[in-house]
């Protein structure tokens, strides 16, 4: 019973902290109200137009209403910087999601480069997973103590898996090298 008020306080404090962390804008940003710059920043980072609703909700707590016109103008300017082929490739290479925000006249080029980058990202991720598994298997096989706990059948299976993984990694690294060349990435 003595701890109950403390737990209530801790719960409320945690809830307030979590809710404030979810806000799209801080109090200062809402009160400053530089909506063109906020829109520009959102556009430059490829944010969907629905982000304005999140800002509206975050700022309503401070009785601030966004200037939707200024925000949209800024966002359009930011999208000019975001919707480039170079940025599309970087977005894909980083594994970021694309939110269908680029103008229809330049979107096909953006999507092509984005998909190239995303394919490279996914292939690199697969290679890293294989390398991680190789390290794990080597760890089991390299120590006499750990190896002694394995049956001869299990050791053979792990050795065969190592060979297969080495082959997969080599093949995928060749494909990765080719894909990076196609995407014009410095290696």
N, C-alpha and C positions, 0 to 999 in steps of 0.2 A: 504494500500500500504506500509505503514511503517513496518508493521509486516511481510510482504511477505519474505524478506531476512531471518528473524529469523526463520520462518517456514521451509524454504528451508534448512537452516543449521540444524535445528532440525531433519528434515526428513533424510538428508544425514548421520548425526551422528547416528541416530537410525538404519539406514540400515547397516552402517559399523559395528556397535555393534552386530547386529543380525547375520550378515554374519560371523563375527569372532567367535561368540559363537557356530556356527555350525561346525567349523573346528574340525577334529578328533584329531589333534595334534597341539601343540603350536609351535611357531617359534623356541624356544630353543630345543624342542624335535626333530624337523626336522633337525636342524643344528647339534645336537649331533649325530644323526643317529645311535643310538644303536638299530638296527633293530631286532636283536635276542631278546632283552629284550622287545621291543614293541610287537613282535609276541608272546612271552611267556605270557605277560600280557593279550593280546587279547584272546589267547587260554585258559588261566586259567579262563577267564570270559565267555567262550563259544561263542565268536564272530565268525561269519561266515567269510570265506576266503575273501568275498567281502569287508571286512573292509580294506584290503590292498589298494583297489582302492580309498577308502575315504582318506586314509593316503597319497596316491600318489597325489590326488587332493589338499589336504591341504598343502603339502610340495612344490608343483609346484610353488606356489607364491614366495617361497624362493629359487627357482632354485635347489631344492634338489630332487634327485630321490631315492626312497627306494631300499634297497638291498633285493629283493624279496626272494632270496635263504635263507639269514639269517633270514628274517621274518618268512618264512614257517617252518624253523627248530625250531625256538623259539615257534611258535604257536603249533607245534606238541608236544613239551615238555609241554606246558601249558595245552593242551587238556588232557594229561595224568592225570593231577591234577583235571581237570574239570569233566572228564568222570567217576567219581567214583559213586558207589551206594549211598554213604553218601551225596555227593554233589547233586546228582539227586533228592534225597528226599528234601533237603534244597531248591533247585531251585523250585520245585513244591510247597512246603509250602509257599514260598515267592510270588507265583503267577507269576513267571517269565516265559517267552516264551523259548521254546527249539528250536534251529535252525538247527537241524539235523547235528550236527558237530562231533559226536562221531564215532570212527572207528566201522565198521560193526560187528566186532567180539565181542565187548562189548556193543554195542548199545541196544540189547534187555533187558539186566539187567538195564541199565540206564533208559530206557523208562518205564520199570515196576515200578521202584522206583519213577521216576518223576511223573508218573500218580497217584501213591498213594498219594504223597505229594500234587499234584494239586487237587485231590478229597477232601482232608482234608481242603485245603485252601478255596475251593468253599463252602464246607459245613459250615465252620466257618464264611464265609462271609454271608451266608444265615441266620445263627443264629444271627449274629450281626444286620442284617436288621430287623429281627423279633423283637429283643430286642429294637431297635430304635423305631419301630412302637408301641410297648408296652408302651414305655416312652411317646410317643406323645399322645396316647389315654389316659393314666393315667393323663397326664397334663390337658387334656380337661375335664376329669371327676372329678379331685380332687379339683378344684377351684369352689366354689359356684357361683362366678360371671360368669365364663365360662360355667358352667353347666346350669345356668339359661337361657342362650341363646340357649340351645339345646332343641329340642322337646323330649317328652317321647319316641317316636319311635326311634329317633336318639340315645338316651341314651341306650335303650335296645340293639340296633344294636352294639354300641361300647362295651357294656359289653359282648355281645356274641363274638365279635371279640377278646376281651381280653382273654377269655377262650380258644378259638380256637388257638390263638397265643401261649398261655402258653403250651398247649398240643403239638403244633408243636415244640416249643423250647425244651421241655423235650425229645421228641422223637429224635430230631436231635442231642441233646447233648449225648444221649445214643449211637447213631450211631457214633458220633465223637469219643467218648471214645473207642468204639470197633475198629474203623479204626486206631486210634493212637496205640492201642495195636498191631494190625496186622502189622503196619509199624515199630513197635519197638521204639516208641517215648516215652521218659520219661515223665510222667504226673505229 
